[in-house]
Amino acid sequence: MLGLTLATVLQVSLMAPTSETYADAHRQTAKTGRPMVIMVGTDWCMPCQRMKNSVLPEVRKDGLLSRVSFAMVDADREQDLAKRLTGGGPVPQLVMYRKTSDGWKRRKLIGGQSVDTVEKFIKDGLTADAASKNEASKDETSKKTAKR
């Protein structure tokens, strides 16, 4: 009986979503400099649920979500935050923020998407982030050289 109980608890814990709050993702982005990707959706929206339960787990399995700070925001439970993130637009939305030398850049992907589209969205953001950091590094090197 104990074995059955432990197996059930383990299975439930594996199925439970991980903590992916906006506050946690924001903290991680501030600490690591990684881009932040937020999925804004609702429980009643079928495309949102497909993204949450089918598309994002595949993206996670491919390792892309581990390269960004990721959060899920429920537009019904966190209305003010969701409105700031989406501009009051439709759900689902994937919003990416990345810090550049010119400030924060925002990109968004609106509507239900395929795994390939979401992966391209994240990869494009990561590529732009790397290019931006490389350019900032070159600018810093130029400034140091000019001071000598």
Kinemage of the C-alpha trace (Angstrom):
@kinemage 1
@onewidth
@group {chain A} dominant
@subgroup {mainchain}
@vectorlist {calphas} color= white
{ca met a 1} P 0.000 0.000 0.000
{ca leu a 2} L 2.840 2.390 0.838
{ca gly a 3} L 4.369 1.750 -2.598
{ca leu a 4} L 1.094 2.630 -4.325
{ca thr a 5} L 0.773 5.824 -2.288
{ca leu a 6} L 4.356 6.881 -3.076
{ca ala a 7} L 3.876 6.117 -6.756
{ca thr a 8} L 0.701 8.234 -6.823
{ca val a 9} L 2.376 11.163 -5.052
{ca leu a 10} L 5.345 10.972 -7.431
{ca gln a 11} L 3.104 10.878 -10.486
{ca val a 12} L 1.059 13.868 -9.297
{ca ser a 13} L 4.209 15.861 -8.517
{ca leu a 14} L 5.620 15.145 -11.972
{ca met a 15} L 2.403 16.316 -13.602
{ca ala a 16} L 2.139 19.491 -11.515
{ca pro a 17} L 3.290 22.631 -13.298
{ca thr a 18} L 6.524 24.190 -12.170
{ca ser a 19} L 6.476 27.641 -10.618
{ca glu a 20} L 6.788 29.946 -13.569
{ca thr a 21} L 5.579 33.239 -12.199
{ca tyr a 22} L 6.265 36.607 -13.739
{ca ala a 23} L 8.073 37.687 -10.558
{ca asp a 24} L 10.377 34.645 -10.703
{ca ala a 25} L 11.129 35.163 -14.406
{ca his a 26} L 11.748 38.880 -13.895
{ca arg a 27} L 14.152 38.140 -11.030
{ca gln a 28} L 15.973 35.555 -13.155
{ca thr a 29} L 16.262 37.972 -16.079
{ca ala a 30} L 17.649 40.690 -13.817
{ca lys a 31} L 20.178 38.217 -12.396
{ca thr a 32} L 21.276 36.466 -15.617
{ca gly a 33} L 20.543 38.964 -18.402
{ca arg a 34} L 18.605 36.298 -20.312
{ca pro a 35} L 15.628 37.345 -22.390
{ca met a 36} L 12.258 36.872 -20.683
{ca val a 37} L 9.377 35.097 -22.445
{ca ile a 38} L 5.866 35.302 -21.016
{ca met a 39} L 2.865 33.269 -22.142
{ca val a 40} L -0.331 35.213 -21.443
{ca gly a 41} L -3.494 33.147 -21.643
{ca thr a 42} L -6.639 32.002 -19.852
{ca asp a 43} L -8.174 28.736 -18.701
{ca trp a 44} L -11.234 29.129 -20.954
{ca cys a 45} L -9.329 29.906 -24.179
{ca met a 46} L -8.851 26.746 -26.249
{ca pro a 47} L -5.830 28.043 -28.241
{ca cys a 48} L -4.263 29.099 -24.902
{ca gln a 49} L -4.766 25.622 -23.474
{ca arg a 50} L -3.329 23.995 -26.602
{ca met a 51} L -0.264 26.229 -26.338
{ca lys a 52} L 0.076 25.520 -22.608
{ca asn a 53} L -0.527 21.757 -22.748
{ca ser a 54} L 0.847 20.722 -26.150
{ca val a 55} L 3.090 23.332 -27.772
{ca leu a 56} L 5.101 24.652 -24.807
{ca pro a 57} L 5.933 21.181 -23.410
{ca glu a 58} L 7.473 20.319 -26.803
{ca val a 59} L 9.437 23.567 -26.830
{ca arg a 60} L 10.577 22.806 -23.272
{ca lys a 61} L 11.584 19.271 -24.283
{ca asp a 62} L 13.747 20.718 -27.066
{ca gly a 63} L 15.561 22.826 -24.416
{ca leu a 64} L 14.661 26.302 -25.649
{ca leu a 65} L 12.738 27.401 -22.574
{ca ser a 66} L 15.822 26.729 -20.451
{ca arg a 67} L 17.671 29.412 -22.437
{ca val a 68} L 15.219 32.163 -21.427
{ca ser a 69} L 13.425 33.216 -18.260
{ca phe a 70} L 9.913 31.857 -18.773
{ca ala a 71} L 6.606 32.720 -17.104
{ca met a 72} L 2.931 31.948 -17.479
{ca val a 73} L 0.425 34.726 -16.745
{ca asp a 74} L -3.295 33.990 -16.442
{ca ala a 75} L -5.118 37.000 -17.892
{ca asp a 76} L -8.155 36.381 -15.665
{ca arg a 77} L -6.230 36.071 -12.383
{ca glu a 78} L -3.605 38.767 -13.113
{ca gln a 79} L -5.639 41.215 -15.171
{ca asp a 80} L -3.503 44.325 -14.642
{ca leu a 81} L -0.242 42.534 -15.430
{ca ala a 82} L -1.751 40.789 -18.459
{ca lys a 83} L -3.075 44.091 -19.792
{ca arg a 84} L 0.376 45.724 -19.420
{ca leu a 85} L 2.026 42.781 -21.172
{ca thr a 86} L -0.436 42.448 -24.046
{ca gly a 87} L -1.524 46.071 -24.383
{ca gly a 88} L -5.054 44.806 -23.791
{ca gly a 89} L -4.811 42.639 -26.901
{ca pro a 90} L -6.052 39.113 -27.501
{ca val a 91} L -4.769 35.894 -25.942
{ca pro a 92} L -2.817 33.776 -26.238
{ca gln a 93} L 0.238 35.957 -26.572
{ca leu a 94} L 3.894 35.168 -26.193
{ca val a 95} L 5.803 38.296 -25.237
{ca met a 96} L 9.594 38.495 -25.193
{ca tyr a 97} L 11.596 41.195 -23.464
{ca arg a 98} L 15.344 41.514 -23.883
{ca lys a 99} L 17.651 44.146 -22.522
{ca thr a 100} L 19.801 46.086 -24.991
{ca ser a 101} L 22.113 49.065 -24.713
{ca asp a 102} L 19.159 51.153 -25.958
{ca gly a 103} L 16.787 49.844 -23.262
{ca trp a 104} L 14.278 47.001 -23.237
{ca lys a 105} L 13.083 45.604 -26.573
{ca arg a 106} L 9.704 43.874 -26.806
{ca arg a 107} L 8.489 41.358 -29.362
{ca lys a 108} L 5.197 39.495 -29.372
{ca leu a 109} L 3.529 36.570 -31.044
{ca ile a 110} L -0.275 36.640 -31.030
{ca gly a 111} L -2.661 33.699 -31.295
{ca gly a 112} L -2.335 29.935 -31.127
{ca gln a 113} L 0.961 28.839 -32.653
{ca ser a 114} L 2.765 25.672 -33.727
{ca val a 115} L 5.874 24.296 -32.038
{ca asp a 116} L 7.965 25.412 -35.043
{ca thr a 117} L 6.646 28.983 -34.905
{ca val a 118} L 7.251 29.306 -31.153
{ca glu a 119} L 10.743 27.843 -31.487
{ca lys a 120} L 11.560 30.275 -34.312
{ca phe a 121} L 10.225 33.187 -32.223
{ca ile a 122} L 12.484 32.259 -29.295
{ca lys a 123} L 15.518 31.463 -31.473
{ca asp a 124} L 15.184 34.776 -33.333
{ca gly a 125} L 15.029 36.605 -30.004
{ca leu a 126} L 18.078 34.743 -28.683
{ca thr a 127} L 19.993 35.528 -31.886
{ca ala a 128} L 19.080 39.228 -31.649
{ca asp a 129} L 20.063 39.211 -27.962
{ca ala a 130} L 23.461 37.679 -28.712
{ca ala a 131} L 24.076 40.156 -31.540
{ca ser a 132} L 23.093 43.066 -29.287
{ca lys a 133} L 25.431 41.889 -26.513
{ca asn a 134} L 28.239 41.364 -29.029
{ca glu a 135} L 27.758 44.898 -30.379
{ca ala a 136} L 27.736 46.336 -26.845
{ca ser a 137} L 30.953 44.454 -26.089
{ca lys a 138} L 32.607 45.875 -29.236
{ca asp a 139} L 31.492 49.395 -28.266
{ca glu a 140} L 32.984 48.961 -24.785
{ca thr a 141} L 36.277 47.714 -26.246
{ca ser a 142} L 36.376 50.718 -28.627
{ca lys a 143} L 35.831 53.130 -25.733
{ca lys a 144} L 38.657 51.545 -23.709
{ca thr a 145} L 41.013 51.693 -26.691
{ca ala a 146} L 40.157 55.359 -27.366
{ca lys a 147} L 40.981 56.294 -23.746
{ca arg a 148} L 44.529 54.960 -24.078
